[in-house]
Each structure stands twice: as structure tokens, then as C-alpha cells.
Amino acid sequence: MRAVFVLFFKFLQTKSSNIETSQLITNHQTMKQLIILSSICVLFFNCENNKEIESIPKIQPIKVAIQPFQDFPQDITKEVQMAIDSMYDIESTILSPINLPKSAYYQPRNRYRADSLIRYLKREKPNEYDKVLGLTTADISTTKGSYVDFGIMGLGFCPGESCVGSIYRVKRGAKSRKQIISRFRKVTAHELGHNFGLKHCTYDVKCLMQSAKGKATTIDKADEILCVNCRKLIKNKLRK
């Protein structure tokens, strides 16, 4: 492109040195040549610009799969989808329900190991999705400090590709179905936040990423929104 402009200006210099300005104006043949060459330069310039625009990779939103396990309520699944799509500006897809893996079942306490579930979800995640969120009505647990099997509401890799939320403990002490749904929207958005690399927030007590400390009542006090600090931390992680 630069070479075309160089030739164009050399052409002008040559014409200027050979004829007077008055002659240039009245010389129709010379003017015609200038117009044609100018048009060619503009055409090349536009083509080069279009190529540069086309070569810029499009920024794609993160794709999240929502994986309900057996018997999980469809209406709450939809609520979760609306919550995470709005919170993180992503494109989530609800997959067909599947059975809980037997390998994750912890018979002594009649519940499922959350760490096994998120490993399972990661392995089984369809390739077209970046992350997967599992939903279950079963009680789930993990090892926490001196507790070998500690009951929890959700768990997610931080950062990572999979997380899981259980509605089992979210229902405790709830006064209505509306309150249960509100709590669970926060739990699932919280665990997905861990997948994006967010740790428990110590900046704002109302932040969604505050640790619930195993209590459903703590969730009630949190807003369904990330604090300013967490939004800054996650801003560059929501596009690929």
C-alpha cells in the first residue's frame, strides 16, 4: 500500500517539473491520468483497511453448560440460567439431565462427594463449552480442615472448568420457595465465580463472593451482585 502512494507522489512531482501550473489545469489528459491514479489509490486503501478489519479476531463470550442431575427442578434450572447469564454476561446452555455418578457416592453419610462431582463434570464436559455447572438436589460434601466429610452447598475449582451447586442445604430454614430460589441463584453464581478465578471476597460484606461459612442465612445477607473490586478482577476473564 505504501509503495502505491510513493509512486503516486513521484508521478505528481514528475508532472509538476515538466509543465507549468496553468498548463496542468488546462491539460485534460494529465488531469484524467491523475483522477484515474487517485481512484486506484483510494480503492487499494479501502481494500487494505477491510482486510485489516477482517483479520481482527472477534471476541467471543464464554460458553457455559448447565448440567442438571436427575430430578432437578426445571424452573429452578431456568432461574440459575438467568442469574449467571445476567451476572457474567455469558451464553449458557441447559443440557439434558443425567444420573449422578455412582463413583461420587459416599455411603457412610448417604451423600455425594462434591470434589468427585466436579472432576466428573470436567471429564464429561462437551468440548464446545468452556465451563460446566452441575445442579443437584442431593446432599454434597467435601473434606474441610479436620472434617473428613463436611456438608456444603457448592464447590468449584478456582480457577477451573467445573463447579456444582446443591439445593439440599439451601432449603434449610427457608420461609418460602422464593427464598430458596434466591439463595440458590447466589450459590451457583458464587461457585461459577470461583471457576473464573475469584476467591472469597474480603472487600465488601455484601458481595456475592463472600464466604457463606456453611450457613444458608449468610447467603440471605449477600446481594446478587459482585462488588466493585471483584468486578475489576473478573473483567478481563469473561471473554476469550
Buried (B, 14 or more C-beta within 10 A) or exposed (E): EEEBEEEBEEEEEEBEEEBEEEEBEEBEEBEEEBEEBEEEBEEBEEEEEEEEEEEEEEEEBBBBBBBBBEEBBEEBBEBBBEBBBEBBEBEBBBBEBBEBBEEBBBEEEEBBBBBBBBBBBBEBBEEEBBBBBBBBBBBBBBEEEEEEEEBBBBBBBBBBBBBBBBBBBBBEEBEEEEBBBBBBBBBBBBBBBBBBEBEBBEEBEEBBBBEBEEBBEBBBEBEBBBBEBBEEBBEEBBEE
